[in-house]
């Protein structure tokens, strides 16, 4: 069955898609930018750059961060970060539901049914 992904553009600030949202989900799950990045086979710098891009897009932080050290650091999603994940996933579900019959028809066309 064919699959699709989509991005939401916020011109000229940038865009969000599955990867950035998954990064936020991984950071939330592990409480750490570096741990979230590792789960996605991504460098810490790349993860931080994506977080900064989202901060620019939304005009406020998507994460609260705490510097490392003896007590350890950490990161958690801000209300904005939580809203980004929730809204993106809601849009994703709506798009998938609306597109399902068309994807099925396309798959049938390809398979020659």
N, C-alpha and C positions, 0 to 999 in steps of 0.2 A: 504494500500500500504506500503510495507517495506521502511524503510529509512536507511540511513547509515551516518556515520561520518568518518572523516579521520584525521590523524595527519601527520605532516611533521617532520621527524627526522633530527636533525643536530648533528650527532654523533661527538664527545662525549658531546657536550655542552648541549643538551636537545632536546625538541620538542615543536612544537606549534600545536594547534588544535582549535576547535570551541570555547572552553571555554576561552582561553587566548585572542583570537581575539575579542570575545564578551566583555571581560573585557575592552580591549582598546576602543572599541566602546562606552561602557557605561561611561568610564572616559571622553572620548571626548565629549559625549553628555551632561554630567553634570559638567564638568570642575573640577572634584574632584575625587581623588582615593577613599576616604571614601564613597562618594555618589555612585560611580560606584560599589563598593563592596556591599553596601546595596541593590542596585537594583538586585544583583545576589545572595542575601542571603549569603554573604561571609564576613568573618572578614577582617578588615583593614590589619591585619598582613598577612593573606593569600594572599590578593590582592597585597600587597607590595612584598611578596616573589615571586609571579608570574611575577611581573614587573621586579624584579631583575634578575630572570631567563632569561627573554627575553633580558634584557640588556647584559647578558653574552653571549647568543646565537648569538646576532648580533654585539657584540663588541662595542656597543655605546648605549646611552640612547634611549628608546622608548618614554619617557616622559620628558617634562620640568616641574619641580615642583617649587612651591613658598610656603614657610612656612606660616603657619597660624598666627593668632594674631588678633590685632584689625582690620586691613584691610582685614583679611581673607586670606586663602591660596588658592591654586588651582593647577591644573595640565592640561597640554595640550599635545597632541601628537607632537613629533618631526617629522621632515621629514622621519626619519627611521620608527617611529611608524605608520605614515600615509601610508608608503609604505608597511609595514607588513600587515596592514588591507586590503589595496587595492589588493595586490598580492594574499593574501590568499583567498579573496572573488572571485577573477578572476579564480584561480585554482579550487575553489569549484564549480563555475558555469560550468567550462569545464568538471570536473569530473562528475557532475550530468548529463550533456548532453550526455556524452559518456556512462554512466552507465544506463541511462533511459531504453533503450530497454531490457537490461539484467535484470533489476529489475522488469520490467513488465512481462517478461517471467517467472522469478522466482515466482512472485506473482501468475501467472496463474497456474504454476505447483502446488503450495501449495493449491490453491483453487480447483484444480482438473479439470481445464478447458481443 
